[in-house]
Amino acid sequence: MSKFWILCSSVILALSVATFVVAESQGPPEVKYTPKMGTVTFQHAAHQSYTDCATCHHTGDFAQCKSCHGVDPQAPQAKDAFHQLCKDCHKESQKGPTKCKECHIK
């Protein structure tokens, strides 16, 4: 009988870990970035329904953007990458802000 409970406990633990990993892989619902121009609040959860993760997280590494952008001379500065990616998509889809103060809130 104790083997049965060990097996049940192991299955429950595995399912709990799997659930956490799937929930965690979705990222935070909202990301705030505060450059000099003012705070940009990015609705991460909302954008997940518009595009796949690789559009922004192009390396497959979900680390901070600034670990490459602004450090690696081959990568564009974070500011330039964000502006190009966000503004180009917003203009193309005709949804979302495209002017400075529509994103940057002081």
N, C-alpha and C positions, 0 to 999 in steps of 0.2 A: 504493500500500500504506500510506503514512503517513496518508492520510485515513481509512482504515479504523481504524487504531489511535487516532487522535484521536476518531473517533466512538465507539469502544468505551470509551475513557477517559471521555468525556463522559457516556455512559449509566451507567457504573459510579459516577461522581461524583454524578449526579442521583439514582440509587437510594440511595446512601449518605446523602445529605442528606434524602431523603424518609423513610427509615427512622429517622433521628435525630429528625426533626420529629414523626413519629407516636409514637415512644417518649417523647419529651419532653412531648408533650401529655397524657400519662397522669398526669403529676405524680409527686411522690415517693411511695414506698410507705407512708411513715409521716411524720406531721407532729407535732412536739413544740411545745407552747406552755407557757410557764412564768409564770403569774400568781402573785400572792401566796399563794394557797391551796395551791399545789403543782403539779407538772408534769402536764399532760394530754397523753397520747400518743394521737393520732388515727390509726387504721389506715386511711389514705387508699385504699390498693389494695383492701382488703376492702369498703369502702363503695361503690366504683365498681360493684360487681355488684348493689348494692341499689337504687341511684337514679341518675338522670342528673346530669350536671355542673351543669346550670342550677339544681338544687335548692339548692345552696350558692353556686355562682358565678353568682348570678342576673343579674348585669350583663353576662355574657359576657366580662368582663375578668378574667383569672386573676391579677390583681395581688394583693398582700397585702390581706386583709380590712380591716385597720386603716387603709388609705389612705382609706377613707370612714367606716367605723364608728368613732366617737369623734372624727371631724374634721368631717364634714358634719352640720349640725344636723338635717337631714331624715332621716338614717339613725340607727337605734338604736345605742346603745353596743355595742361588740364583745361584751362579756360578756353583755348581754341577748340579742343576736342568737344567739350560740352556745347559750346555755342554752335559749332557746325552740326553736330548730331541732333541737338534739340531743335534749333531754329529751322534747319532744313526739313526735318520731319513735320514740324508744326506748319510750315509754309506749304509743304506738299499736301498734307491732309486737310489744310485749312481749319485746323483745330489747335487750340492752345496759344499761349503767348509767344510773341515774336519781338517785342520791344523790351528794352532794358528794364524799365520800372514795372513791367507786368510780371517779371520773375523776381527781380531784386527788390525786396521790401525792407525799408529801413525802419 
